[in-house]
Amino acid sequence: MSVLEKYSGAGNDFVVVDGRVSDVSEYRDPAVIRALCSRRDGFVSADGTVGSDGLMILSGSDSSDFRMEFFNPDGSSGMMCGNGGRCIAAFADRLGIRPTDGKTLRFDAPDGLHTASVVSRDADLYTVCLGMRDVSEFRRVLDGWFLDTGTRHFVRFVDDVEALDVDALGRRYRHDPVFSPQGANANFVSVLPDGSLKVRTFEKGVEAETLACGTGIVASAVASELESPHPSCGSFRKTVHARRDTLTVDFVREGSACNPARFVSVRLTGPAEWIHSQVNL
């Protein structure tokens, strides 16, 4: 018997299951993942939504507080999910998992070790600050930037992101030969008058636009600094508006202003909301 939970991170929703106490091997089966995540007839949660943007398993770890296994709706795995990372940290907190060091959760993910701090709890709504991997792989490509933030992303800056056909453009960039064979998520970003960013993302694995993509939001924030006409080193905070919620990205730019070696101390802060639980016999 397993309990399937539903969480939402800025509208990016996930089915989550605790793999420490029961056999959850069936949830690693791509056919089962596709069935649960199907937007037509998949997992139905209390808010009426059908399916999800992915499935996650929280499992045990000998070296950290827990391990995050993440699967896309098509059953693929091996990548990080920023919104999923905040959601699984909130899930761990609800399960009673407490930081070994008494301060910050540490968990293993497909791209390495992550940290997570619960900033606030308000009933079923959490705010979580998620420590992300350093960003050291980035380059100009096509009419934008390629960055690896735990998942491969292409970022293109546009005047009005709301005017774009994200489905058509995203699909084109996601399958562009320059990103083969793995492909890349496609992010479209507008810089608003107050300096904040508005981001829309077409996600591979989902093969559609989602309401938010955490690693894409981080990629867009870092790319906005790469785009700066007056680059400088130091600490930065970027406010990013996804389709439904607003998040913040903090990072430090190392190296010379024009030739940064990497972006470190990357943190993504935003909501993680418990939606529903269901016993699956």
C-alpha positions as CSV (number, residue, x, y, z in Angstrom):
1,M,0.0,0.0,0.0
2,S,1.3,3.4,-1.0
3,V,0.1,6.9,-0.3
4,L,0.3,9.1,-3.4
5,E,0.6,12.8,-2.6
6,K,0.0,15.8,-4.9
7,Y,2.1,19.0,-4.6
8,S,2.3,22.2,-6.6
9,G,5.4,24.4,-7.0
10,A,4.3,27.7,-8.6
11,G,1.7,25.7,-10.7
12,N,4.2,23.0,-11.6
13,D,2.4,19.9,-10.1
14,F,3.8,16.5,-9.1
15,V,2.7,13.2,-7.8
16,V,5.0,12.3,-4.9
17,V,5.4,9.0,-3.0
18,D,7.4,8.0,0.1
19,G,9.7,5.2,-0.9
20,R,11.3,4.6,2.5
21,V,8.5,2.5,4.0
22,S,7.0,0.4,1.2
23,D,7.9,-1.1,-2.1
24,V,7.4,1.6,-4.7
25,S,9.3,0.0,-7.6
26,E,6.1,0.1,-9.8
27,Y,6.3,3.9,-9.8
28,R,9.7,3.7,-11.6
29,D,7.9,1.9,-14.5
30,P,7.6,4.4,-17.4
31,A,4.2,3.0,-18.3
32,V,2.9,3.7,-14.7
33,I,4.4,7.1,-14.7
34,R,2.8,8.0,-18.0
35,A,-0.6,6.8,-16.8
36,L,-0.4,8.8,-13.5
37,C,0.8,11.9,-15.2
38,S,-1.7,11.8,-18.1
39,R,-3.6,15.1,-18.4
40,R,-6.5,13.1,-19.9
41,D,-7.1,10.3,-17.4
42,G,-4.3,10.4,-14.9
43,F,-4.1,11.0,-11.1
44,V,-7.1,13.2,-10.0
45,S,-6.4,15.5,-7.1
46,A,-8.7,17.3,-4.7
47,D,-8.5,20.5,-6.6
48,G,-9.9,18.8,-9.7
49,T,-6.6,18.7,-11.7
50,V,-5.9,15.6,-13.7
51,G,-2.4,14.3,-14.2
52,S,0.8,16.1,-13.4
53,D,4.1,17.5,-14.6
54,G,6.1,14.7,-13.2
55,L,6.4,12.0,-10.5
56,M,8.9,12.0,-7.6
57,I,9.9,9.3,-5.1
58,L,11.4,10.3,-1.8
59,S,13.8,7.5,-0.8
60,G,16.4,6.9,1.8
61,S,20.1,8.0,1.6
62,D,23.2,7.0,3.6
63,S,24.9,10.4,2.9
64,S,22.1,12.9,3.3
65,D,18.6,13.4,4.8
66,F,16.9,11.7,1.8
67,R,17.1,11.2,-2.0
68,M,14.9,12.7,-4.7
69,E,14.1,10.6,-7.7
70,F,12.4,12.6,-10.4
71,F,10.6,11.4,-13.5
72,N,9.1,13.4,-16.4
73,P,5.5,12.6,-17.6
74,D,7.0,10.6,-20.5
75,G,8.9,8.4,-18.0
76,S,12.3,9.8,-18.6
77,S,14.6,10.7,-15.7
78,G,18.1,11.8,-14.8
79,M,17.5,15.6,-14.6
80,M,16.9,18.0,-11.8
81,C,13.6,19.8,-11.2
82,G,13.7,23.1,-9.2
83,N,10.0,23.3,-8.4
84,G,10.0,19.6,-7.7
85,G,12.9,20.1,-5.3
86,R,11.0,22.6,-3.3
87,C,7.9,20.4,-3.2
88,I,9.8,17.3,-2.1
89,A,11.4,19.3,0.7
90,A,8.0,20.4,1.8
91,F,6.9,16.7,1.6
92,A,9.9,15.7,3.7
93,D,8.9,18.3,6.3
94,R,5.4,17.0,6.4
95,L,6.7,13.5,6.9
96,G,8.6,14.6,9.9
97,I,12.1,14.5,8.3
98,R,14.3,17.0,10.1
99,P,17.7,18.3,9.1
100,T,20.6,16.2,10.4
101,D,22.4,19.3,11.3
102,G,19.3,20.9,12.8
103,K,19.2,23.7,10.3
104,T,19.1,22.8,6.6
105,L,17.8,19.7,4.8
106,R,20.3,18.0,2.5
107,F,19.2,15.7,-0.2
108,D,20.6,13.8,-3.2
109,A,19.1,14.6,-6.6
110,P,20.0,13.5,-10.1
111,D,22.5,16.4,-10.5
112,G,24.1,16.1,-7.1
113,L,23.6,17.3,-3.5
114,H,21.0,20.0,-2.8
115,T,20.0,22.0,0.3
116,A,16.5,23.2,1.3
117,S,15.3,25.5,4.0
118,V,11.7,26.0,5.0
119,V,11.2,29.8,5.1
120,S,7.6,29.6,6.2
121,R,4.6,27.3,6.7
122,D,1.0,28.4,6.4
123,A,-1.2,25.4,6.7
124,D,-0.6,23.5,3.4
125,L,1.4,26.3,1.8
126,Y,5.2,26.4,2.2
127,T,7.8,28.8,1.1
128,V,11.1,26.9,0.5
129,C,14.6,28.2,-0.3
130,L,16.3,25.6,-2.5
131,G,20.0,25.5,-3.0
132,M,20.8,24.8,-6.6
133,R,24.0,23.5,-8.3
134,D,26.7,26.0,-9.5
135,V,26.2,27.1,-13.1
136,S,29.5,26.8,-15.0
137,E,28.3,25.6,-18.3
138,F,26.8,28.4,-20.5
139,R,27.4,29.7,-24.0
140,R,25.8,31.8,-26.7
141,V,23.9,29.7,-29.2
142,L,21.4,30.5,-31.9
143,D,19.7,33.7,-30.8
144,G,20.0,33.2,-27.1
145,W,21.9,31.3,-24.4
146,F,22.4,27.6,-23.5
147,L,22.9,26.9,-19.8
148,D,22.9,23.7,-17.7
149,T,21.3,24.4,-14.3
150,G,20.8,20.7,-13.5
151,T,18.7,20.4,-16.6
152,R,19.6,21.7,-20.1
153,H,18.0,25.0,-21.0
154,F,17.9,27.4,-23.9
155,V,17.0,31.0,-23.0
156,R,15.9,33.7,-25.5
157,F,15.1,37.3,-24.6
158,V,12.1,38.9,-26.3
159,D,10.2,42.2,-26.1
160,D,6.8,40.7,-25.1
161,V,6.8,37.2,-23.9
162,E,3.0,37.2,-23.7
163,A,2.7,37.8,-27.5
164,L,4.6,34.6,-28.4
165,D,3.3,31.3,-29.6
166,V,5.4,29.4,-26.9
167,D,4.1,26.0,-28.0
168,A,5.3,26.4,-31.6
169,L,8.5,28.2,-30.8
170,G,9.3,26.1,-27.8
171,R,8.9,22.9,-29.8
172,R,11.2,24.2,-32.5
173,Y,14.0,25.1,-30.1
174,R,13.5,22.0,-28.0
175,H,14.2,19.8,-31.1
176,D,16.9,22.0,-32.7
177,P,19.8,19.9,-34.0
178,V,22.3,22.1,-32.0
179,F,20.9,20.6,-28.8
180,S,20.8,17.0,-30.0
181,P,20.7,14.3,-29.0
182,Q,19.4,15.2,-25.5
183,G,17.4,18.3,-26.6
184,A,16.8,21.3,-24.3
185,N,14.0,23.1,-22.5
186,A,13.1,26.4,-24.2
187,N,12.6,29.6,-22.1
188,F,11.4,32.9,-23.4
189,V,12.1,35.9,-21.2
190,S,11.0,39.6,-21.1
191,V,12.7,42.2,-18.9
192,L,10.0,44.3,-17.3
193,P,10.5,48.1,-16.6
194,D,11.2,47.4,-12.9
195,G,14.0,45.0,-13.8
196,S,12.2,41.9,-12.9
197,L,11.7,39.0,-15.4
198,K,8.7,37.3,-16.9
199,V,9.4,33.8,-18.1
200,R,7.5,31.2,-20.1
201,T,8.9,27.7,-20.5
202,F,8.4,24.8,-22.9
203,E,9.6,21.7,-21.1
204,K,10.9,18.6,-22.8
205,G,9.6,15.4,-21.2
206,V,6.3,17.3,-20.7
207,E,6.4,18.4,-24.4
208,A,4.3,21.5,-23.6
209,E,4.4,24.8,-21.9
210,T,4.1,24.5,-18.1
211,L,3.0,27.1,-15.5
212,A,6.6,27.3,-14.2
213,C,10.0,25.5,-14.5
214,G,12.3,26.0,-11.6
215,T,15.6,25.2,-13.4
216,G,14.4,27.3,-16.3
217,I,13.7,30.2,-13.9
218,V,17.3,29.9,-12.6
219,A,18.7,29.6,-16.2
220,S,16.7,32.8,-17.2
221,A,17.9,34.7,-14.1
222,V,21.5,33.8,-14.8
223,A,21.2,34.5,-18.5
224,S,19.8,38.0,-17.7
225,E,23.1,38.8,-16.0
226,L,25.0,37.4,-18.9
227,E,23.0,39.7,-21.1
228,S,23.8,42.8,-19.0
229,P,25.4,45.6,-20.9
230,H,27.3,46.5,-17.8
231,P,28.4,43.2,-16.3
232,S,29.9,43.1,-12.8
233,C,30.8,40.5,-10.2
234,G,29.2,40.0,-6.9
235,S,25.8,39.0,-5.4
236,F,22.6,39.3,-7.3
237,R,18.9,38.8,-6.6
238,K,16.4,38.4,-9.5
239,T,12.7,38.6,-9.2
240,V,11.0,36.2,-11.7
241,H,7.4,36.0,-12.6
242,A,6.2,32.7,-13.9
243,R,2.7,32.1,-15.3
244,R,1.1,32.1,-11.9
245,D,3.5,32.9,-9.1
246,T,6.6,35.0,-8.4
247,L,9.9,33.6,-7.3
248,T,13.4,34.9,-6.5
249,V,16.8,33.7,-7.6
250,D,19.9,34.6,-5.7
251,F,23.4,33.9,-7.0
252,V,27.0,35.1,-6.9
253,R,28.9,35.8,-10.1
254,E,32.6,34.8,-9.9
255,G,35.5,35.5,-12.2
256,S,36.0,38.7,-14.2
257,A,32.9,40.8,-15.0
258,C,33.1,40.0,-18.7
259,N,34.3,36.4,-18.5
260,P,32.7,34.8,-15.4
261,A,34.1,31.5,-14.4
262,R,30.8,30.4,-12.9
263,F,27.7,31.4,-10.9
264,V,27.7,30.0,-7.3
265,S,25.6,30.1,-4.2
266,V,22.5,29.8,-6.4
267,R,19.2,29.7,-4.5
268,L,15.7,29.5,-5.8
269,T,12.9,30.6,-3.4
270,G,9.2,30.1,-4.0
271,P,6.0,28.3,-3.0
272,A,5.4,24.6,-2.5
273,E,1.8,23.6,-1.8
274,W,0.3,20.3,-0.6
275,I,-2.8,19.6,-2.7
276,H,-4.0,16.1,-2.0
277,S,-3.2,12.5,-0.8
278,Q,-4.7,9.2,-1.9
279,V,-4.1,5.7,-0.7
280,N,-3.2,3.4,-3.6
281,L,-3.7,-0.2,-2.8
